[in-house]
Every structure is written in structure tokens, then in C-alpha cells.
Amino acid sequence: QARAGIISTVEVLKVMEAFVNEPNYTVWSDLSCNLGILSTLLSHTDFYEEIQVFVKDVFSPIGERLGWDPKPGEGHLDALLRGLVLGKLGKAGHKATLEEARRRFKDHVEGKHILSADLRSPVYVTVLKHGDSTTLDTMLKLHKQADMQEEKNRIERVLGAISQPELIQKVLTFALSEEVRPQDTVSVIGGVAGGSKQGRKAAWKFVRDNWEELYNRYQGGFLISRLIKV
């Protein structure tokens, strides 16, 4: 209704606040998706920082309850929920989540304590979103060293979280390099487009500038339509 302009978005936010004690992954996934759409729209206004504060307020209680480490008797959905919540808090700049993500990332890179598969994406997104050129170089190194395609894809999907314009360009150039399989290039560009307002503009310009190469690469296949969609 809010999207259709029938009710105020403020009413939607009030409803979202009522879900702070919700334990169900499917519900949080839906909340996260809708807040993501709202966040994207508000990135073009003066309210962007305020919506990040709202995200932190809504997701902090469930984040504290879940913690970083699996608890005995947890199910698969709890692990998914932990990844979702920590990623959301990390991207929004929740201080404690950012500090812990950086600590765990450092241990992971140094081989002291390898991150579990379900924590890698949220940790990678968090450190990249608030990272610099060193962080990006470390991620690209992890990509090169990864012996499993699953891990390479995981890294490719999150590289677009980086914020600085010159680093966004570096990620886009990487997307068309030989390091990335042709079928995975779209994921990298899509990650940039979904990462930030600057990323969206840069990805759109990059696609137009390289349209001939991209079109020739994918012809009329489903990947070209996916690229346009993202």
C-alpha cells in the first residue's frame, strides 16, 4: 500500500518496529528485503543516515540474542538468520558488529581461525562497506587463492559493497577480467549496482561504456536480461 502511495511509509516503519522479538528467519528475510528497497530509495534523499539508524535499532535485539557463534540444538534457519542479521547490522555500521567482523576477518585472513561458510558473506560485506584499498586487495587475494568456485562466487557477489569511487571502478574492471568466469561477471556488476548510490551510477555508466563487449559476450541469453534487471 505504501509503494502504491495509498498509505504513508511511516506506517510501514511503525509495523516493522513491532517485529523486534520475531524469531522466524522467513519474516526477517522479508523485513530485510523491504528495508533494502526503502534504503535504496532513501539513498537519493537526506534521510539515508536516518534509515541506517532505524535498521540498527530494529536488528540489534535479534543480533544480540543470536550472537556470533552457533548454539547447541540450533537449526539451519537459525544459521541463515544469523548471517542475515549480522550482514544487515554490519552494512548499517553497527559499531560492535563492525569491530567483531574486522577481528574475525583478520583471524580468517591470517589462518588463525577460519570463518564458517555461513558467516563469510556478512563478514566480507561489513569489512568491505567500511573498508579501504587494503581491504579490497585482501579480498581479491582471497578470491585468487580460493580453490572452490563457491568461495570465488561468494566473494564476487560482495565486492560491490566497497564505497570509494576509485575502488568501485577497480571492482568493475575486475568484473571483465580473466579472473572472473564470463557467466559470473553479471554478479560482480550487480553487486556494485546494489552496493550504493555511487555504485549504481558507476555500474550503469560501465555497462553503457562496455555495452558492445557485454552484448557480444551474452548475445540474447538470459544473462543479458539479468544484467539489465540489476
One Martini backbone bead per residue (centre of mass of N, CA, C, O) as a GRO file, in nm:
protein
  230
    1GLN     BB    1   0.056   0.063  -0.020
    2ALA     BB    2   0.300   0.253  -0.005
    3ARG     BB    3   0.396   0.208  -0.298
    4ALA     BB    4   0.105   0.318  -0.406
    5GLY     BB    5   0.028   0.575  -0.208
    6ILE     BB    6  -0.194   0.515   0.024
    7ILE     BB    7   0.030   0.512   0.240
    8SER     BB    8   0.251   0.573   0.474
    9THR     BB    9   0.572   0.475   0.546
   10VAL     BB   10   0.552   0.517   0.851
   11GLU     BB   11   0.357   0.279   0.898
   12VAL     BB   12   0.559   0.060   0.818
   13LEU     BB   13   0.775   0.121   1.033
   14LYS     BB   14   0.590   0.062   1.274
   15VAL     BB   15   0.546  -0.234   1.205
   16MET     BB   16   0.846  -0.320   1.209
   17GLU     BB   17   0.895  -0.256   1.515
   18ALA     BB   18   0.706  -0.504   1.612
   19PHE     BB   19   0.950  -0.735   1.527
   20VAL     BB   20   1.186  -0.757   1.745
   21ASN     BB   21   1.080  -1.063   1.864
   22GLU     BB   22   1.134  -1.218   1.613
   23PRO     BB   23   1.241  -1.564   1.518
   24ASN     BB   24   1.188  -1.566   1.204
   25TYR     BB   25   1.349  -1.585   0.907
   26THR     BB   26   1.131  -1.518   0.692
   27VAL     BB   27   1.053  -1.247   0.816
   28TRP     BB   28   1.335  -1.110   0.814
   29SER     BB   29   1.377  -1.132   0.510
   30ASP     BB   30   1.141  -0.944   0.438
   31LEU     BB   31   1.230  -0.698   0.597
   32SER     BB   32   1.505  -0.668   0.461
   33CYS     BB   33   1.405  -0.626   0.172
   34ASN     BB   34   1.226  -0.371   0.228
   35LEU     BB   35   1.457  -0.201   0.354
   36GLY     BB   36   1.632  -0.206   0.102
   37ILE     BB   37   1.442  -0.050  -0.085
   38LEU     BB   38   1.421   0.200   0.096
   39SER     BB   39   1.723   0.263   0.107
   40THR     BB   40   1.756   0.313  -0.194
   41LEU     BB   41   1.559   0.551  -0.212
   42LEU     BB   42   1.700   0.721   0.034
   43SER     BB   43   1.983   0.772  -0.107
   44HIS     BB   44   1.834   1.039  -0.256
   45THR     BB   45   1.835   1.160   0.034
   46ASP     BB   46   1.845   1.287   0.375
   47PHE     BB   47   1.758   0.983   0.512
   48TYR     BB   48   1.980   0.765   0.508
   49GLU     BB   49   2.101   0.770   0.797
   50GLU     BB   50   1.828   0.719   0.942
   51ILE     BB   51   1.775   0.432   0.825
   52GLN     BB   52   2.026   0.307   0.956
   53VAL     BB   53   1.932   0.351   1.245
   54PHE     BB   54   1.677   0.183   1.218
   55VAL     BB   55   1.811  -0.084   1.150
   56LYS     BB   56   1.972  -0.106   1.413
   57ASP     BB   57   1.723  -0.103   1.606
   58VAL     BB   58   1.578  -0.359   1.485
   59PHE     BB   59   1.843  -0.569   1.474
   60SER     BB   60   1.989  -0.576   1.755
   61PRO     BB   61   1.830  -0.775   1.939
   62ILE     BB   62   1.868  -1.028   1.754
   63GLY     BB   63   2.177  -1.011   1.745
   64GLU     BB   64   2.224  -1.055   2.050
   65ARG     BB   65   2.079  -1.328   2.073
   66LEU     BB   66   2.253  -1.488   1.858
   67GLY     BB   67   2.519  -1.398   1.783
   68TRP     BB   68   2.814  -1.559   1.639
   69ASP     BB   69   2.755  -1.842   1.767
   70PRO     BB   70   2.654  -2.143   1.777
   71LYS     BB   71   2.396  -2.326   1.919
   72PRO     BB   72   2.265  -2.569   2.070
   73GLY     BB   73   2.012  -2.698   1.856
   74GLU     BB   74   2.033  -2.565   1.599
   75GLY     BB   75   1.919  -2.460   1.302
   76HIS     BB   76   1.943  -2.366   0.977
   77LEU     BB   77   1.775  -2.096   1.013
   78ASP     BB   78   1.962  -1.970   1.228
   79ALA     BB   79   2.208  -1.941   1.047
   80LEU     BB   80   2.071  -1.759   0.838
   81LEU     BB   81   1.986  -1.536   1.036
   82ARG     BB   82   2.265  -1.453   1.132
   83GLY     BB   83   2.371  -1.362   0.856
   84LEU     BB   84   2.155  -1.150   0.800
   85VAL     BB   85   2.185  -0.971   1.057
   86LEU     BB   86   2.492  -0.911   1.048
   87GLY     BB   87   2.489  -0.784   0.766
   88LYS     BB   88   2.293  -0.553   0.831
   89LEU     BB   89   2.453  -0.426   1.066
   90GLY     BB   90   2.723  -0.388   0.921
   91LYS     BB   91   2.627  -0.205   0.688
   92ALA     BB   92   2.502   0.014   0.897
   93GLY     BB   93   2.738   0.046   1.131
   94HIS     BB   94   2.754  -0.138   1.369
   95LYS     BB   95   2.997  -0.126   1.590
   96ALA     BB   96   3.025  -0.416   1.713
   97THR     BB   97   3.003  -0.565   1.441
   98LEU     BB   98   3.243  -0.435   1.299
   99GLU     BB   99   3.465  -0.517   1.502
  100GLU     BB  100   3.416  -0.828   1.487
  101ALA     BB  101   3.452  -0.859   1.183
  102ARG     BB  102   3.747  -0.758   1.172
  103ARG     BB  103   3.863  -0.969   1.362
  104ARG     BB  104   3.771  -1.226   1.201
  105PHE     BB  105   3.903  -1.151   0.935
  106LYS     BB  106   4.195  -1.149   1.028
  107ASP     BB  107   4.201  -1.446   1.125
  108HIS     BB  108   4.128  -1.564   0.848
  109VAL     BB  109   4.365  -1.450   0.679
  110GLU     BB  110   4.587  -1.573   0.892
  111GLY     BB  111   4.468  -1.871   0.981
  112LYS     BB  112   4.359  -1.891   1.281
  113HIS     BB  113   4.031  -1.849   1.200
  114ILE     BB  114   3.800  -1.994   1.021
  115LEU     BB  115   3.530  -1.917   0.859
  116SER     BB  116   3.225  -1.984   0.831
  117ALA     BB  117   3.022  -1.999   0.565
  118ASP     BB  118   2.774  -1.825   0.699
  119LEU     BB  119   2.988  -1.570   0.775
  120ARG     BB  120   3.131  -1.456   0.526
  121SER     BB  121   2.944  -1.254   0.386
  122PRO     BB  122   2.892  -1.057   0.626
  123VAL     BB  123   3.192  -0.995   0.674
  124TYR     BB  124   3.274  -0.897   0.394
  125VAL     BB  125   3.067  -0.668   0.368
  126THR     BB  126   3.152  -0.506   0.619
  127VAL     BB  127   3.456  -0.453   0.552
  128LEU     BB  128   3.403  -0.320   0.275
  129LYS     BB  129   3.205  -0.088   0.343
  130HIS     BB  130   3.448   0.001   0.574
  131GLY     BB  131   3.680   0.018   0.365
  132ASP     BB  132   3.974  -0.019   0.167
  133SER     BB  133   4.223  -0.098  -0.046
  134THR     BB  134   4.328  -0.325   0.137
  135THR     BB  135   4.066  -0.483   0.158
  136LEU     BB  136   4.033  -0.536  -0.144
  137ASP     BB  137   4.304  -0.680  -0.191
  138THR     BB  138   4.243  -0.912   0.005
  139MET     BB  139   3.991  -1.018  -0.146
  140LEU     BB  140   4.136  -1.074  -0.418
  141LYS     BB  141   4.330  -1.279  -0.294
  142LEU     BB  142   4.117  -1.479  -0.194
  143HIS     BB  143   4.007  -1.534  -0.475
  144LYS     BB  144   4.269  -1.650  -0.599
  145GLN     BB  145   4.306  -1.881  -0.367
  146ALA     BB  146   4.052  -2.013  -0.426
  147ASP     BB  147   3.941  -2.358  -0.485
  148MET     BB  148   3.642  -2.269  -0.477
  149GLN     BB  149   3.377  -2.149  -0.654
  150GLU     BB  150   3.194  -2.067  -0.420
  151GLU     BB  151   3.396  -1.859  -0.301
  152LYS     BB  152   3.428  -1.682  -0.545
  153ASN     BB  153   3.126  -1.603  -0.564
  154ARG     BB  154   3.100  -1.479  -0.286
  155ILE     BB  155   3.301  -1.249  -0.344
  156GLU     BB  156   3.177  -1.129  -0.604
  157ARG     BB  157   2.902  -1.037  -0.465
  158VAL     BB  158   3.058  -0.822  -0.243
  159LEU     BB  159   3.253  -0.608  -0.376
  160GLY     BB  160   3.029  -0.370  -0.412
  161ALA     BB  161   3.051  -0.252  -0.108
  162ILE     BB  162   3.238  -0.060  -0.185
  163SER     BB  163   3.269   0.307  -0.173
  164GLN     BB  164   3.495   0.409  -0.340
  165PRO     BB  165   3.518   0.517  -0.660
  166GLU     BB  166   3.800   0.385  -0.741
  167LEU     BB  167   3.716   0.097  -0.632
  168ILE     BB  168   3.470   0.051  -0.805
  169GLN     BB  169   3.631   0.050  -1.071
  170LYS     BB  170   3.807  -0.194  -0.999
  171VAL     BB  171   3.571  -0.396  -0.985
  172LEU     BB  172   3.467  -0.357  -1.276
  173THR     BB  173   3.726  -0.445  -1.415
  174PHE     BB  174   3.733  -0.726  -1.283
  175ALA     BB  175   3.467  -0.837  -1.413
  176LEU     BB  176   3.629  -0.848  -1.714
  177SER     BB  177   3.826  -1.040  -1.629
  178GLU     BB  178   3.993  -1.354  -1.615
  179GLU     BB  179   3.912  -1.409  -1.308
  180VAL     BB  180   3.623  -1.409  -1.438
  181ARG     BB  181   3.364  -1.564  -1.525
  182PRO     BB  182   3.140  -1.482  -1.759
  183GLN     BB  183   2.884  -1.581  -1.580
  184ASP     BB  184   2.993  -1.380  -1.322
  185THR     BB  185   2.999  -1.080  -1.402
  186VAL     BB  186   2.707  -0.995  -1.324
  187SER     BB  187   2.747  -1.021  -1.014
  188VAL     BB  188   2.949  -0.791  -0.986
  189ILE     BB  189   2.783  -0.561  -1.111
  190GLY     BB  190   2.534  -0.605  -0.926
  191GLY     BB  191   2.685  -0.545  -0.660
  192VAL     BB  192   2.745  -0.251  -0.730
  193ALA     BB  193   2.450  -0.156  -0.787
  194GLY     BB  194   2.364  -0.254  -0.476
  195GLY     BB  195   2.572  -0.095  -0.279
  196SER     BB  196   2.523   0.207  -0.405
  197LYS     BB  197   2.481   0.505  -0.546
  198GLN     BB  198   2.758   0.514  -0.684
  199GLY     BB  199   2.741   0.224  -0.797
  200ARG     BB  200   2.501   0.262  -0.984
  201LYS     BB  201   2.627   0.479  -1.165
  202ALA     BB  202   2.884   0.321  -1.243
  203ALA     BB  203   2.747   0.067  -1.363
  204TRP     BB  204   2.585   0.209  -1.583
  205LYS     BB  205   2.829   0.331  -1.729
  206PHE     BB  206   2.983   0.065  -1.774
  207VAL     BB  207   2.769  -0.074  -1.951
  208ARG     BB  208   2.767   0.139  -2.174
  209ASP     BB  209   3.079   0.140  -2.240
  210ASN     BB  210   3.056  -0.208  -2.261
  211TRP     BB  211   2.820  -0.315  -2.441
  212GLU     BB  212   2.945  -0.469  -2.677
  213GLU     BB  213   3.093  -0.683  -2.512
  214LEU     BB  214   2.848  -0.786  -2.351
  215TYR     BB  215   2.664  -0.857  -2.588
  216ASN     BB  216   2.861  -1.054  -2.732
  217ARG     BB  217   2.887  -1.248  -2.492
  218TYR     BB  218   2.546  -1.299  -2.447
  219GLN     BB  219   2.358  -1.193  -2.633
  220GLY     BB  220   2.021  -1.330  -2.588
  221GLY     BB  221   2.051  -1.416  -2.310
  222PHE     BB  222   1.976  -1.428  -1.969
  223LEU     BB  223   2.220  -1.245  -1.872
  224ILE     BB  224   2.134  -0.978  -2.005
  225SER     BB  225   1.865  -0.950  -1.849
  226ARG     BB  226   1.997  -0.954  -1.569
  227LEU     BB  227   2.172  -0.706  -1.605
  228ILE     BB  228   1.941  -0.505  -1.654
  229LYS     BB  229   1.794  -0.554  -1.390
  230VAL     BB  230   2.043  -0.470  -1.198
   0.00000   0.00000   0.00000
